[in-house]
Amino acid sequence: MSKFIFCEGENNSIDKLFINKYIVSNSQYAIKPIGTKNNISAFLQGYNTNTAVKMTDYVLIRDRDFDFEPLENNQGLIPIPKQKNVFATHRASIESYFIDATLLHKYLVWLRNTPMYQTKKDIYLPTANDIQTTINFAAKKIQSYQAVRWALAKLKSNNKFFFENKLVKEDGKMPKQLDLAYCQTQAEKLIADFQCQTNTVNKEKLNTYIEEFMQKFSANNFYEQEKYLIWFHGKDLKTMVRYELLVNFKDLFKLKFHIDNYMEHICTIFNEHQFFEQFADLNELKNKIQS
């Protein structure tokens, strides 16, 4: 019996590339991207009612996003309620697993040594410590925006009304400003249309939730222990990490460094199986697929 692995994204997305390289390495497994997580319920309903395929085994893996708060003492997969064989990652998104100073530094050294750049001996690379400091700084810069996103998600989960828990159209895009006052004001505008329909959606609750997450993200050990890697959305974090690296280490422009290319190369040219084996949820996913 063959097994399908369904994931978010498209055929050329990082989700499929990552699963193909680091989760499965056997042709008996077919990896099928299904678009966004919003397609999951309809997709599975159609899949499970198709008599030609309903006996075929499958596992569906999706980003956790802001739908469930992470369990810091349990780093396994998160089963999605009422959806058979559907699991969310421990970290917020697949991109979150690539935010690592040592891995980024290894990639930059490789990039500088490629034939295209070998003659450019004057290219200065940040050290792994430099990159770690930059990652921490980038995470702090988006702290308020992430607190607002979590607050909107919590407000939404307690209501039947649908509104976005982001201030821009896509994950990975930043609002015009990242300070708390701006993000909070924009979030209040976002829910304004729903306040007249129910008393459970209001800016008082929103602001209470924002304060709750700001306190969590301001704790002394939050950045020391890199807890932002499980709480902050990986797409948002990678955008800010790339920005800060290019601002602080301008020689990276000479290498035409782009963090999306970095992730793609890690999934195609590099062999980092040992690095990714440290994550309990990814190992659990392997076991579920192979069982």
Backbone hydrogen bonds, N-H to C=O, Kabsch-Sander energy under -0.5 kcal/mol:
donor,donor_aa,acceptor,acceptor_aa,energy
3,K,28,Q,-1.1
4,F,57,D,-2.3
5,I,30,A,-2.9
6,F,4,F,-0.6
6,F,59,V,-2.4
7,C,32,K,-1.4
8,E,61,I,-0.6
9,G,35,G,-2.2
13,S,10,E,-1.8
17,L,13,S,-1.9
18,F,14,I,-2.7
19,I,15,D,-2.3
20,N,16,K,-2.6
21,K,17,L,-1.7
22,Y,18,F,-3.1
23,I,18,F,-0.6
23,I,19,I,-1.6
24,V,19,I,-2.5
29,Y,26,N,-1.9
30,A,3,K,-1.9
30,A,28,Q,-0.6
31,I,29,Y,-0.6
32,K,5,I,-2.9
32,K,30,A,-0.6
34,I,7,C,-2.6
35,G,9,G,-1.9
39,N,36,T,-1.7
40,I,37,K,-1.6
43,F,39,N,-2.7
44,L,40,I,-3.0
45,Q,41,S,-2.1
46,G,42,A,-2.1
47,Y,43,F,-2.6
48,N,44,L,-3.0
49,T,45,Q,-0.9
50,N,46,G,-0.5
50,N,47,Y,-0.8
51,T,49,T,-0.8
53,V,50,N,-1.6
54,K,50,N,-1.7
56,T,53,V,-2.2
57,D,2,S,-1.0
59,V,4,F,-1.9
60,L,85,N,-2.9
61,I,6,F,-2.6
61,I,59,V,-0.5
62,R,87,F,-2.3
64,R,91,R,-0.8
65,D,92,A,-3.1
67,D,64,R,-1.9
72,E,70,P,-0.8
74,N,71,L,-1.4
78,I,88,A,-2.5
80,I,86,V,-2.6
83,Q,80,I,-1.6
86,V,83,Q,-1.5
87,F,60,L,-2.8
88,A,78,I,-2.6
89,T,62,R,-1.7
96,S,93,S,-1.3
97,Y,94,I,-1.1
98,F,95,E,-1.6
99,I,96,S,-1.0
100,D,98,F,-1.7
104,L,100,D,-2.5
105,H,101,A,-2.5
106,K,102,T,-2.3
107,Y,103,L,-2.0
108,L,104,L,-2.3
109,V,105,H,-2.3
110,W,106,K,-2.0
111,L,107,Y,-2.7
112,R,108,L,-2.5
113,N,109,V,-1.5
114,T,111,L,-1.1
117,Y,114,T,-1.9
118,Q,114,T,-1.2
120,K,117,Y,-1.7
121,K,119,T,-1.4
123,I,120,K,-1.1
124,Y,122,D,-0.6
131,I,127,T,-2.4
132,Q,128,A,-2.3
133,T,129,N,-2.4
134,T,130,D,-2.1
135,I,131,I,-2.6
136,N,132,Q,-2.4
137,F,133,T,-2.2
138,A,134,T,-2.7
139,A,135,I,-2.4
140,K,136,N,-2.1
141,K,137,F,-1.8
142,I,138,A,-1.2
143,Q,140,K,-1.0
146,Q,142,I,-2.6
147,A,143,Q,-2.3
148,V,144,S,-2.3
149,R,145,Y,-2.3
150,W,146,Q,-2.5
151,A,147,A,-2.2
152,L,148,V,-2.5
153,A,149,R,-2.2
154,K,150,W,-2.4
155,L,151,A,-2.4
156,K,152,L,-2.5
157,S,153,A,-2.3
158,N,154,K,-1.0
159,N,156,K,-1.7
163,F,161,F,-0.6
173,K,170,E,-1.5
183,C,179,D,-2.2
184,Q,180,L,-2.9
185,T,181,A,-2.1
186,Q,182,Y,-2.5
187,A,183,C,-2.1
188,E,184,Q,-2.2
189,K,185,T,-1.9
190,L,186,Q,-1.8
191,I,187,A,-1.6
192,A,188,E,-0.6
192,A,189,K,-0.6
194,F,191,I,-1.4
195,Q,191,I,-1.0
195,Q,192,A,-0.7
196,C,192,A,-0.6
197,Q,194,F,-1.2
198,T,194,F,-1.2
201,V,198,T,-0.6
202,N,200,T,-0.6
206,L,202,N,-2.1
207,N,203,K,-2.8
208,T,204,E,-1.9
209,Y,205,K,-2.4
210,I,206,L,-2.4
211,E,207,N,-2.3
212,E,208,T,-2.0
213,F,209,Y,-2.3
214,M,210,I,-2.6
215,Q,211,E,-2.2
216,K,212,E,-1.6
217,F,213,F,-2.7
218,S,214,M,-0.8
219,A,216,K,-1.0
222,F,219,A,-1.3
223,Y,219,A,-0.5
224,E,220,N,-0.6
225,Q,221,N,-2.3
226,E,223,Y,-0.8
227,K,222,F,-2.5
228,Y,222,F,-0.6
229,L,226,E,-1.6
230,I,227,K,-1.7
231,W,227,K,-1.6
232,F,228,Y,-2.5
237,L,233,H,-2.6
238,K,234,G,-2.7
239,T,235,K,-1.4
240,M,236,D,-1.8
241,V,237,L,-2.6
242,R,238,K,-2.4
243,Y,239,T,-2.0
244,E,240,M,-2.5
245,L,241,V,-2.4
246,L,242,R,-2.3
247,V,243,Y,-2.1
248,N,244,E,-2.3
249,F,245,L,-2.2
252,L,249,F,-2.1
253,F,250,K,-1.7
254,K,251,D,-0.8
255,L,251,D,-0.9
256,K,253,F,-1.3
257,F,252,L,-2.2
262,Y,258,H,-2.0
263,M,259,I,-2.1
264,E,260,D,-2.1
265,H,261,N,-2.8
266,I,262,Y,-2.1
267,C,263,M,-1.3
268,T,264,E,-0.5
268,T,265,H,-0.9
269,I,265,H,-1.7
270,F,265,H,-2.3
276,F,272,E,-2.0
277,E,273,H,-1.4
278,Q,275,F,-1.2
279,F,276,F,-1.3
280,A,278,Q,-0.6
281,D,75,Q,-0.9
283,N,279,F,-1.9
284,E,280,A,-2.3
285,L,281,D,-2.2
286,K,282,L,-1.9
287,N,283,N,-2.1
288,K,284,E,-2.3
289,I,285,L,-2.2
290,Q,286,K,-2.3
291,S,287,N,-1.3
